[in-house]
């Protein structure tokens, strides 16, 4: 059972999935947190998972930001530990810009980041962008990116890989091409921590991780597992999230750790 915070404190977590995934991928982490008495929401962004029937060319990063902000608003959540895995890091950056007062801590789990006004394709290696554009054109007329194999996410256990192969869905291409509109710097001055998955590392994020290490005000943690840590190492993810939820940074910032 996941432990509670100090003095039985209950935390609120909103867990945001990455590309090709859906809220389903957080099942193991969410179950453990809920068993400890915590409130957990794992929404699925438009066009993915159980919302795959909504896949369309017009879906952009702004759509994903609205998806997550809408959950926080509709559920009237406060003091949220907002977690973004992989592509979900972009959505939580947008939410932090819109409603910083609702957020306790931002956790970027092996996440993709872009600076204000830039699109995800602007920060990925050129060869990765070229391959993804070509695959999108060949498989869907540039509506979506086809599903990669589970091994691309560092998932090698046969049962876990089979789970991902059943559940992953094509990802809306427009979210990679559209810029992230932010009025403030990434993180909007909130407590924020980048969590790198180090075994194996996800090469497409090398530039993002180097950028984070150059910034002030960011915490840094590592987990010895592959990119889909919530699948391959749920206990480690839960322990880390609870540790970060308990943290009360001085002056609203978290020192690198």
C-alpha positions as CSV (number, residue, x, y, z in Angstrom):
1,X,0.0,0.0,0.0
2,X,1.3,3.5,-0.9
3,X,2.1,5.5,2.2
4,X,0.3,8.7,3.1
5,X,2.1,12.0,3.6
6,X,3.2,13.3,7.0
7,X,0.4,13.2,9.6
8,X,-1.8,11.2,7.2
9,X,-1.8,14.0,4.6
10,X,-3.7,13.2,1.5
11,X,-2.4,14.5,-1.8
12,X,-4.1,15.2,-5.2
13,X,-2.3,13.9,-8.3
14,X,-3.2,14.6,-11.9
15,X,-1.2,12.2,-14.2
16,X,-0.8,13.1,-17.8
17,X,0.3,10.5,-20.4
18,X,2.6,10.8,-23.3
19,X,2.3,10.3,-27.1
20,X,0.4,7.2,-28.3
21,X,-0.7,6.5,-24.7
22,X,-3.8,7.3,-22.7
23,X,-4.8,7.6,-19.1
24,X,-4.8,3.7,-19.0
25,X,-1.0,3.7,-18.8
26,X,-1.0,5.1,-15.3
27,X,-3.1,2.2,-13.9
28,X,-0.3,0.7,-11.7
29,X,0.8,4.0,-10.3
30,X,-2.8,5.2,-9.8
31,X,-3.9,2.0,-8.0
32,X,-1.0,2.3,-5.6
33,X,-1.6,6.0,-4.8
34,X,-5.3,5.4,-4.3
35,X,-4.6,2.5,-2.0
36,X,-2.7,5.0,0.2
37,X,-5.8,7.3,0.3
38,X,-4.6,9.8,-2.3
39,X,-6.9,11.4,-4.9
40,X,-5.7,10.5,-8.4
41,X,-6.9,11.6,-11.9
42,X,-5.5,10.2,-15.1
43,X,-7.3,11.9,-18.0
44,X,-6.8,10.9,-21.6
45,X,-6.1,13.6,-24.2
46,X,-8.3,14.1,-27.2
47,X,-7.7,11.6,-30.0
48,X,-6.0,8.9,-27.9
49,X,-6.9,5.9,-25.8
50,X,-10.6,5.6,-25.2
51,X,-10.9,8.9,-27.1
52,X,-9.3,7.7,-30.3
53,X,-12.6,8.1,-32.1
54,X,-12.0,11.9,-31.9
55,X,-8.7,11.8,-33.8
56,X,-8.5,14.7,-36.2
57,X,-6.1,16.8,-38.1
58,X,-7.1,19.9,-36.1
59,X,-5.9,18.6,-32.7
60,X,-3.1,20.8,-31.4
61,X,-1.1,21.3,-28.3
62,X,-3.7,23.8,-27.2
63,X,-6.3,21.0,-27.3
64,X,-4.2,18.9,-24.9
65,X,-3.7,21.9,-22.5
66,X,-7.5,22.5,-22.5
67,X,-8.1,18.8,-21.8
68,X,-6.0,18.8,-18.7
69,X,-7.0,22.3,-17.5
70,X,-10.7,21.2,-18.0
71,X,-10.3,18.3,-15.6
72,X,-8.7,20.5,-12.9
73,X,-11.5,23.1,-13.3
74,X,-14.4,20.6,-13.5
75,X,-13.3,18.6,-10.5
76,X,-12.4,21.8,-8.6
77,X,-9.0,20.5,-7.7
78,X,-6.4,22.5,-5.7
79,X,-2.9,21.9,-4.5
80,X,-2.3,19.5,-7.4
81,X,0.8,17.5,-8.0
82,X,0.7,17.7,-11.8
83,X,2.7,15.0,-13.5
84,X,3.5,14.9,-17.2
85,X,5.2,11.9,-18.8
86,X,7.0,12.3,-22.1
87,X,4.8,14.4,-24.5
88,X,2.6,15.1,-21.4
89,X,5.3,17.5,-20.2
90,X,4.0,20.0,-22.8
91,X,0.5,19.9,-21.6
92,X,1.4,20.4,-18.0
93,X,3.6,23.4,-19.0
94,X,0.5,24.9,-20.6
95,X,-1.6,24.2,-17.6
96,X,0.9,25.8,-15.3
97,X,0.7,28.9,-17.4
98,X,-3.1,29.0,-17.2
99,X,-3.8,28.1,-13.6
100,X,-0.6,28.3,-11.4
101,X,-2.7,28.8,-8.3
102,X,-4.0,25.2,-8.6
103,X,-0.6,23.5,-8.7
104,X,1.5,22.3,-5.8
105,X,4.4,20.8,-7.8
106,X,5.1,20.1,-11.4
107,X,6.8,16.7,-12.2
108,X,8.2,16.2,-15.6
109,X,8.7,12.4,-16.0
110,X,11.2,11.8,-18.8
111,X,9.3,14.6,-20.4
112,X,9.5,16.6,-23.6
113,X,9.8,20.4,-23.1
114,X,9.8,23.3,-25.5
115,X,10.3,27.0,-24.7
116,X,7.4,29.4,-25.3
117,X,6.4,29.7,-28.9
118,X,8.2,26.6,-30.1
119,X,6.7,23.4,-31.4
120,X,7.8,19.9,-30.4
121,X,9.2,19.2,-33.9
122,X,11.5,22.3,-33.3
123,X,13.4,20.5,-30.5
124,X,13.6,16.9,-31.7
125,X,16.5,15.7,-33.8
126,X,16.0,16.5,-37.5
127,X,16.2,12.8,-38.5
128,X,13.5,11.9,-36.0
129,X,11.2,14.7,-37.4
130,X,11.8,13.6,-41.0
131,X,11.0,10.0,-40.1
132,X,7.8,10.9,-38.2
133,X,6.5,13.2,-41.0
134,X,7.1,10.5,-43.6
135,X,5.4,7.8,-41.5
136,X,2.4,10.1,-40.9
137,X,2.0,10.8,-44.6
138,X,2.3,7.1,-45.5
139,X,-0.1,5.8,-42.9
140,X,-2.8,8.4,-42.4
141,X,-2.3,11.2,-45.0
142,X,-0.6,13.3,-42.2
143,X,-3.4,13.1,-39.7
144,X,-1.5,11.0,-37.2
145,X,1.8,9.3,-36.3
146,X,1.7,5.5,-36.4
147,X,2.3,3.5,-33.2
148,X,6.0,2.6,-32.5
149,X,6.8,-0.9,-31.0
150,X,6.8,-1.1,-27.2
151,X,10.6,-1.5,-27.2
152,X,10.8,2.1,-28.3
153,X,9.5,3.1,-24.9
154,X,12.0,0.9,-23.0
155,X,9.4,-1.8,-22.3
156,X,10.8,-5.3,-22.8
157,X,8.9,-7.5,-20.4
158,X,6.7,-9.7,-22.7
159,X,3.5,-9.1,-20.8
160,X,4.0,-5.4,-20.5
161,X,4.9,-5.2,-24.2
162,X,1.7,-7.0,-25.1
163,X,-0.3,-4.6,-22.9
164,X,1.2,-1.6,-24.7
165,X,0.7,-3.2,-28.1
166,X,-3.0,-3.7,-27.4
167,X,-3.6,-0.2,-26.0
168,X,-1.3,2.3,-27.9
169,X,-3.1,4.3,-30.6
170,X,-1.9,6.7,-33.4
171,X,-1.0,10.2,-32.2
172,X,-2.4,13.4,-33.7
173,X,0.3,14.9,-35.8
174,X,-0.9,18.5,-35.2
175,X,0.3,18.4,-31.6
176,X,3.9,18.0,-32.8
177,X,3.6,20.8,-35.4
178,X,1.8,23.5,-33.3
179,X,3.7,25.9,-31.0
180,X,3.2,25.9,-27.2
181,X,1.7,29.3,-26.3
182,X,3.1,30.4,-22.9
183,X,2.9,33.8,-21.4
184,X,5.6,32.9,-18.8
185,X,8.8,30.8,-18.8
186,X,8.4,27.0,-18.7
187,X,7.1,26.0,-15.2
188,X,5.8,29.6,-14.5
189,X,8.0,29.9,-11.4
190,X,6.3,26.9,-9.7
191,X,8.1,24.1,-7.8
192,X,9.2,21.7,-10.6
193,X,11.3,18.6,-10.9
194,X,12.6,16.8,-13.9
195,X,12.7,13.0,-13.5
196,X,15.0,11.3,-16.0
197,X,14.6,7.6,-16.8
198,X,18.2,6.4,-17.1
199,X,18.1,2.6,-17.9
200,X,17.9,2.8,-20.8
201,X,17.8,6.5,-21.5
202,X,15.5,7.8,-24.3
203,X,17.9,9.4,-26.9
204,X,15.3,11.8,-28.4
205,X,15.3,13.7,-25.0
206,X,19.0,14.2,-24.7
207,X,18.8,17.9,-25.8
208,X,15.8,18.5,-23.4
209,X,17.7,17.1,-20.5
210,X,20.8,19.1,-21.2
211,X,18.6,22.3,-21.3
212,X,17.0,21.5,-18.0
213,X,20.4,21.0,-16.3
214,X,21.3,24.5,-17.4
215,X,18.3,26.1,-15.8
216,X,17.9,27.5,-12.3
217,X,15.1,26.5,-10.1
218,X,14.7,23.0,-11.3
219,X,14.9,19.8,-9.2
220,X,16.5,16.8,-10.8
221,X,15.9,13.1,-10.1
222,X,16.7,9.9,-11.9
223,X,15.0,6.5,-12.0
224,X,16.9,3.4,-13.1
225,X,14.3,2.1,-15.6
226,X,13.2,2.7,-19.2
227,X,11.1,5.6,-20.6
228,X,7.7,4.2,-19.6
229,X,8.6,4.2,-15.9
230,X,4.9,4.1,-14.8
231,X,4.7,0.7,-16.5
232,X,8.1,-0.8,-15.7
233,X,8.8,0.7,-12.3
234,X,5.5,1.8,-10.7
235,X,6.7,1.4,-7.1
236,X,9.7,3.7,-7.8
237,X,7.5,6.2,-9.4
238,X,5.0,6.2,-6.5
239,X,7.8,6.6,-4.0
240,X,9.2,9.5,-5.9
241,X,5.9,11.3,-6.4
242,X,5.1,11.1,-2.7
243,X,8.5,12.4,-1.8
244,X,8.0,15.4,-4.2
245,X,4.5,16.0,-2.9
246,X,5.8,16.3,0.6
247,X,8.5,18.8,-0.4
248,X,7.9,22.4,0.6
249,X,10.6,24.3,-1.4
250,X,12.0,27.6,0.0
251,X,10.8,30.7,-1.9
252,X,8.6,28.5,-4.2
253,X,11.6,26.8,-5.8
254,X,13.2,23.4,-5.5
255,X,16.9,23.0,-5.3
256,X,18.4,20.5,-7.7
257,X,18.8,17.1,-6.0
